């Protein structure tokens, strides 16, 4: 009887442990980080702008990170704090997009945005 109870306890404990820690999706949601992805596009032609520079400013510390967009104009900033406000903009051949904000009140773990630049 003791062995049966011990086995049941171990199975239940393993199941609860997996539900709390083993599911990567749940782990990502419970962590305090967020992912910003997006694309830099030409405002007039709606085409991607490869090699555009994307700037991400932490409003709290004024620290700035940059990312050079890939050939499809895509950019990615992983591991951002959900407790910090950010400002994002892109530059391409000396021209800038509008500055967009990501608020600490926005609880989404993944934020997607498009940045548009008048490249002509």
C-alpha beads as a LAMMPS data file, in Angstrom:
LAMMPS data file: protein, C-alpha beads

120 atoms
119 bonds

1 atom types
1 bond types

-500.0 500.0 xlo xhi
-500.0 500.0 ylo yhi
-500.0 500.0 zlo zhi

Masses

1 110.0

Atoms # bond

1 1 1 0.000 0.000 0.000
2 1 1 2.857 2.397 0.860
3 1 1 4.521 1.663 -2.476
4 1 1 1.256 2.358 -4.329
5 1 1 0.780 5.684 -2.512
6 1 1 4.394 6.637 -3.158
7 1 1 4.038 5.816 -6.866
8 1 1 0.809 7.860 -7.095
9 1 1 2.500 10.765 -5.304
10 1 1 5.466 10.686 -7.712
11 1 1 3.207 10.617 -10.786
12 1 1 1.121 13.522 -9.490
13 1 1 4.244 15.461 -8.521
14 1 1 5.828 14.927 -11.933
15 1 1 2.625 16.006 -13.684
16 1 1 2.350 19.195 -11.621
17 1 1 6.055 19.894 -12.143
18 1 1 5.675 19.529 -15.905
19 1 1 2.632 21.813 -15.972
20 1 1 4.510 24.487 -14.040
21 1 1 8.006 24.233 -15.511
22 1 1 8.188 21.829 -18.444
23 1 1 6.090 23.673 -20.991
24 1 1 8.321 26.170 -22.798
25 1 1 5.365 28.306 -23.830
26 1 1 4.189 28.704 -20.263
27 1 1 7.758 29.465 -19.137
28 1 1 8.052 32.225 -21.740
29 1 1 4.731 33.731 -20.694
30 1 1 5.562 33.675 -16.999
31 1 1 8.991 35.215 -17.481
32 1 1 9.344 38.955 -17.415
33 1 1 10.618 39.349 -20.971
34 1 1 9.111 40.302 -24.267
35 1 1 10.026 39.945 -27.931
36 1 1 9.819 42.792 -30.451
37 1 1 9.758 41.851 -34.129
38 1 1 8.855 43.795 -37.208
39 1 1 9.679 44.994 -40.672
40 1 1 11.028 48.235 -42.106
41 1 1 9.089 49.246 -45.220
42 1 1 9.166 52.052 -47.768
43 1 1 6.158 54.280 -47.090
44 1 1 5.275 54.959 -50.735
45 1 1 5.960 51.583 -52.383
46 1 1 5.316 49.213 -49.438
47 1 1 8.542 47.331 -50.223
48 1 1 10.975 46.086 -47.583
49 1 1 14.064 48.184 -46.871
50 1 1 17.034 45.847 -46.431
51 1 1 19.891 47.001 -44.197
52 1 1 17.809 49.725 -42.539
53 1 1 19.041 50.470 -39.027
54 1 1 16.447 50.033 -36.275
55 1 1 16.980 51.870 -32.986
56 1 1 15.435 50.704 -29.706
57 1 1 15.682 53.144 -26.794
58 1 1 15.025 52.115 -23.198
59 1 1 13.202 55.212 -21.929
60 1 1 14.089 54.456 -18.301
61 1 1 17.877 54.212 -18.764
62 1 1 18.280 55.962 -22.157
63 1 1 20.284 52.936 -23.366
64 1 1 19.982 52.353 -27.119
65 1 1 20.246 49.046 -28.979
66 1 1 20.482 48.806 -32.765
67 1 1 19.650 46.118 -35.270
68 1 1 20.453 46.064 -38.996
69 1 1 17.414 44.749 -40.843
70 1 1 17.847 41.648 -42.984
71 1 1 17.239 41.443 -46.758
72 1 1 13.462 41.469 -46.195
73 1 1 13.639 44.452 -43.828
74 1 1 12.951 42.266 -40.773
75 1 1 14.244 43.099 -37.312
76 1 1 14.153 41.375 -33.912
77 1 1 14.837 42.440 -30.323
78 1 1 14.438 39.510 -27.861
79 1 1 14.645 39.600 -24.064
80 1 1 13.092 43.020 -23.481
81 1 1 11.751 43.851 -20.046
82 1 1 7.987 44.135 -19.758
83 1 1 8.465 46.718 -16.986
84 1 1 10.167 49.289 -19.201
85 1 1 8.873 51.707 -21.839
86 1 1 10.695 51.673 -25.196
87 1 1 10.863 53.932 -28.238
88 1 1 11.567 52.418 -31.660
89 1 1 12.393 53.982 -35.017
90 1 1 14.265 53.116 -38.219
91 1 1 16.699 54.967 -40.460
92 1 1 17.382 54.244 -44.106
93 1 1 19.769 56.309 -46.246
94 1 1 19.491 59.294 -43.916
95 1 1 15.686 59.234 -43.663
96 1 1 13.760 58.303 -40.502
97 1 1 10.508 56.613 -39.649
98 1 1 8.132 57.893 -37.004
99 1 1 9.035 56.994 -33.434
100 1 1 6.770 54.272 -32.052
101 1 1 6.335 53.498 -28.369
102 1 1 6.040 50.230 -26.492
103 1 1 4.450 50.811 -23.115
104 1 1 5.172 48.885 -19.945
105 1 1 1.366 48.788 -19.546
106 1 1 1.125 46.689 -22.724
107 1 1 1.227 43.147 -21.350
108 1 1 1.803 41.323 -24.640
109 1 1 4.842 39.014 -24.513
110 1 1 5.351 39.487 -28.262
111 1 1 4.992 42.816 -30.059
112 1 1 5.012 43.091 -33.864
113 1 1 5.284 46.390 -35.682
114 1 1 5.964 47.902 -39.050
115 1 1 8.204 50.947 -39.402
116 1 1 7.704 53.040 -42.552
117 1 1 10.343 55.319 -44.032
118 1 1 10.010 57.797 -46.923
119 1 1 13.100 56.559 -48.725
120 1 1 12.780 58.846 -51.765

Bonds

1 1 1 2
2 1 2 3
3 1 3 4
4 1 4 5
5 1 5 6
6 1 6 7
7 1 7 8
8 1 8 9
9 1 9 10
10 1 10 11
11 1 11 12
12 1 12 13
13 1 13 14
14 1 14 15
15 1 15 16
16 1 16 17
17 1 17 18
18 1 18 19
19 1 19 20
20 1 20 21
21 1 21 22
22 1 22 23
23 1 23 24
24 1 24 25
25 1 25 26
26 1 26 27
27 1 27 28
28 1 28 29
29 1 29 30
30 1 30 31
31 1 31 32
32 1 32 33
33 1 33 34
34 1 34 35
35 1 35 36
36 1 36 37
37 1 37 38
38 1 38 39
39 1 39 40
40 1 40 41
41 1 41 42
42 1 42 43
43 1 43 44
44 1 44 45
45 1 45 46
46 1 46 47
47 1 47 48
48 1 48 49
49 1 49 50
50 1 50 51
51 1 51 52
52 1 52 53
53 1 53 54
54 1 54 55
55 1 55 56
56 1 56 57
57 1 57 58
58 1 58 59
59 1 59 60
60 1 60 61
61 1 61 62
62 1 62 63
63 1 63 64
64 1 64 65
65 1 65 66
66 1 66 67
67 1 67 68
68 1 68 69
69 1 69 70
70 1 70 71
71 1 71 72
72 1 72 73
73 1 73 74
74 1 74 75
75 1 75 76
76 1 76 77
77 1 77 78
78 1 78 79
79 1 79 80
80 1 80 81
81 1 81 82
82 1 82 83
83 1 83 84
84 1 84 85
85 1 85 86
86 1 86 87
87 1 87 88
88 1 88 89
89 1 89 90
90 1 90 91
91 1 91 92
92 1 92 93
93 1 93 94
94 1 94 95
95 1 95 96
96 1 96 97
97 1 97 98
98 1 98 99
99 1 99 100
100 1 100 101
101 1 101 102
102 1 102 103
103 1 103 104
104 1 104 105
105 1 105 106
106 1 106 107
107 1 107 108
108 1 108 109
109 1 109 110
110 1 110 111
111 1 111 112
112 1 112 113
113 1 113 114
114 1 114 115
115 1 115 116
116 1 116 117
117 1 117 118
118 1 118 119
119 1 119 120
